[in-house]
Amino acid sequence: MNHLGISLLTQLCLAIGLAGILWPEKLMPVFDVLMFPWPSTYRMLRANSIGAIAVSLLLLLALATKF
């Protein structure tokens, strides 16, 4: 029960990363709002998705080393 927060954050990062890689056209309107001054591109969306997957792997590693 102590690791519930980091587990949920790991799953959220992984879900956002995979959604960005598998369905970039559905996440493009969200990135248009979040990255307001800059135009969102598929390349930027893909880079952010890979970064989210990397963060989820780091959080999983942190979770695995705490046990």
Rosetta constraint file for C-alpha pairs under 8 A:
AtomPair CA 3 CA 7 HARMONIC 6.13 0.50
AtomPair CA 3 CA 63 HARMONIC 7.39 0.50
AtomPair CA 4 CA 8 HARMONIC 6.16 0.50
AtomPair CA 5 CA 9 HARMONIC 6.20 0.50
AtomPair CA 6 CA 10 HARMONIC 6.05 0.50
AtomPair CA 6 CA 59 HARMONIC 6.99 0.50
AtomPair CA 6 CA 63 HARMONIC 7.12 0.50
AtomPair CA 7 CA 11 HARMONIC 6.32 0.50
AtomPair CA 7 CA 59 HARMONIC 7.99 0.50
AtomPair CA 7 CA 60 HARMONIC 7.63 0.50
AtomPair CA 7 CA 63 HARMONIC 7.47 0.50
AtomPair CA 8 CA 12 HARMONIC 6.12 0.50
AtomPair CA 9 CA 13 HARMONIC 6.16 0.50
AtomPair CA 9 CA 56 HARMONIC 7.71 0.50
AtomPair CA 9 CA 59 HARMONIC 7.95 0.50
AtomPair CA 10 CA 14 HARMONIC 6.19 0.50
AtomPair CA 10 CA 55 HARMONIC 7.70 0.50
AtomPair CA 10 CA 56 HARMONIC 4.72 0.50
AtomPair CA 10 CA 57 HARMONIC 7.58 0.50
AtomPair CA 10 CA 59 HARMONIC 5.80 0.50
AtomPair CA 10 CA 60 HARMONIC 6.45 0.50
AtomPair CA 11 CA 15 HARMONIC 6.03 0.50
AtomPair CA 11 CA 56 HARMONIC 7.09 0.50
AtomPair CA 12 CA 16 HARMONIC 6.18 0.50
AtomPair CA 13 CA 17 HARMONIC 6.05 0.50
AtomPair CA 13 CA 52 HARMONIC 5.27 0.50
AtomPair CA 13 CA 53 HARMONIC 6.29 0.50
AtomPair CA 13 CA 55 HARMONIC 6.82 0.50
AtomPair CA 13 CA 56 HARMONIC 5.32 0.50
AtomPair CA 14 CA 18 HARMONIC 6.09 0.50
AtomPair CA 14 CA 52 HARMONIC 6.44 0.50
AtomPair CA 14 CA 53 HARMONIC 5.20 0.50
AtomPair CA 14 CA 56 HARMONIC 5.48 0.50
AtomPair CA 15 CA 19 HARMONIC 6.02 0.50
AtomPair CA 16 CA 20 HARMONIC 6.11 0.50
AtomPair CA 16 CA 49 HARMONIC 6.84 0.50
AtomPair CA 16 CA 52 HARMONIC 6.86 0.50
AtomPair CA 17 CA 21 HARMONIC 6.42 0.50
AtomPair CA 17 CA 48 HARMONIC 7.41 0.50
AtomPair CA 17 CA 49 HARMONIC 4.03 0.50
AtomPair CA 17 CA 50 HARMONIC 6.12 0.50
AtomPair CA 17 CA 51 HARMONIC 7.41 0.50
AtomPair CA 17 CA 52 HARMONIC 4.94 0.50
AtomPair CA 17 CA 53 HARMONIC 5.11 0.50
AtomPair CA 18 CA 22 HARMONIC 5.97 0.50
AtomPair CA 18 CA 49 HARMONIC 6.76 0.50
AtomPair CA 18 CA 53 HARMONIC 7.27 0.50
AtomPair CA 19 CA 23 HARMONIC 5.42 0.50
AtomPair CA 19 CA 24 HARMONIC 7.04 0.50
AtomPair CA 19 CA 27 HARMONIC 7.69 0.50
AtomPair CA 19 CA 49 HARMONIC 7.79 0.50
AtomPair CA 20 CA 24 HARMONIC 4.87 0.50
AtomPair CA 20 CA 27 HARMONIC 6.37 0.50
AtomPair CA 20 CA 45 HARMONIC 6.53 0.50
AtomPair CA 20 CA 46 HARMONIC 6.42 0.50
AtomPair CA 20 CA 48 HARMONIC 7.93 0.50
AtomPair CA 20 CA 49 HARMONIC 5.23 0.50
AtomPair CA 21 CA 45 HARMONIC 7.97 0.50
AtomPair CA 21 CA 46 HARMONIC 5.97 0.50
AtomPair CA 21 CA 49 HARMONIC 6.15 0.50
AtomPair CA 21 CA 50 HARMONIC 7.77 0.50
AtomPair CA 23 CA 27 HARMONIC 6.86 0.50
AtomPair CA 24 CA 28 HARMONIC 6.06 0.50
AtomPair CA 24 CA 42 HARMONIC 6.93 0.50
AtomPair CA 24 CA 45 HARMONIC 7.00 0.50
AtomPair CA 24 CA 46 HARMONIC 7.66 0.50
AtomPair CA 25 CA 29 HARMONIC 7.91 0.50
AtomPair CA 27 CA 31 HARMONIC 6.46 0.50
AtomPair CA 28 CA 32 HARMONIC 6.19 0.50
AtomPair CA 28 CA 40 HARMONIC 7.09 0.50
AtomPair CA 28 CA 41 HARMONIC 7.82 0.50
AtomPair CA 28 CA 42 HARMONIC 7.76 0.50
AtomPair CA 28 CA 45 HARMONIC 7.51 0.50
AtomPair CA 29 CA 33 HARMONIC 6.56 0.50
AtomPair CA 30 CA 34 HARMONIC 6.22 0.50
AtomPair CA 31 CA 35 HARMONIC 5.64 0.50
AtomPair CA 31 CA 36 HARMONIC 7.95 0.50
AtomPair CA 31 CA 40 HARMONIC 6.06 0.50
AtomPair CA 31 CA 45 HARMONIC 7.48 0.50
AtomPair CA 32 CA 36 HARMONIC 5.89 0.50
AtomPair CA 32 CA 39 HARMONIC 6.67 0.50
AtomPair CA 32 CA 40 HARMONIC 5.60 0.50
AtomPair CA 35 CA 39 HARMONIC 6.99 0.50
AtomPair CA 35 CA 40 HARMONIC 6.62 0.50
AtomPair CA 40 CA 44 HARMONIC 6.50 0.50
AtomPair CA 40 CA 45 HARMONIC 7.16 0.50
AtomPair CA 41 CA 45 HARMONIC 6.25 0.50
AtomPair CA 42 CA 46 HARMONIC 5.99 0.50
AtomPair CA 43 CA 47 HARMONIC 6.20 0.50
AtomPair CA 44 CA 48 HARMONIC 6.18 0.50
AtomPair CA 45 CA 49 HARMONIC 6.12 0.50
AtomPair CA 46 CA 50 HARMONIC 6.20 0.50
AtomPair CA 47 CA 51 HARMONIC 6.16 0.50
AtomPair CA 48 CA 52 HARMONIC 6.13 0.50
AtomPair CA 49 CA 53 HARMONIC 6.31 0.50
AtomPair CA 50 CA 54 HARMONIC 6.20 0.50
AtomPair CA 51 CA 55 HARMONIC 6.18 0.50
AtomPair CA 52 CA 56 HARMONIC 6.22 0.50
AtomPair CA 53 CA 57 HARMONIC 6.27 0.50
AtomPair CA 54 CA 58 HARMONIC 6.26 0.50
AtomPair CA 55 CA 59 HARMONIC 6.12 0.50
AtomPair CA 56 CA 60 HARMONIC 6.07 0.50
AtomPair CA 57 CA 61 HARMONIC 6.13 0.50
AtomPair CA 58 CA 62 HARMONIC 6.16 0.50
AtomPair CA 59 CA 63 HARMONIC 6.05 0.50
AtomPair CA 60 CA 64 HARMONIC 6.04 0.50
AtomPair CA 61 CA 65 HARMONIC 6.22 0.50
AtomPair CA 62 CA 66 HARMONIC 6.39 0.50
AtomPair CA 63 CA 67 HARMONIC 7.01 0.50
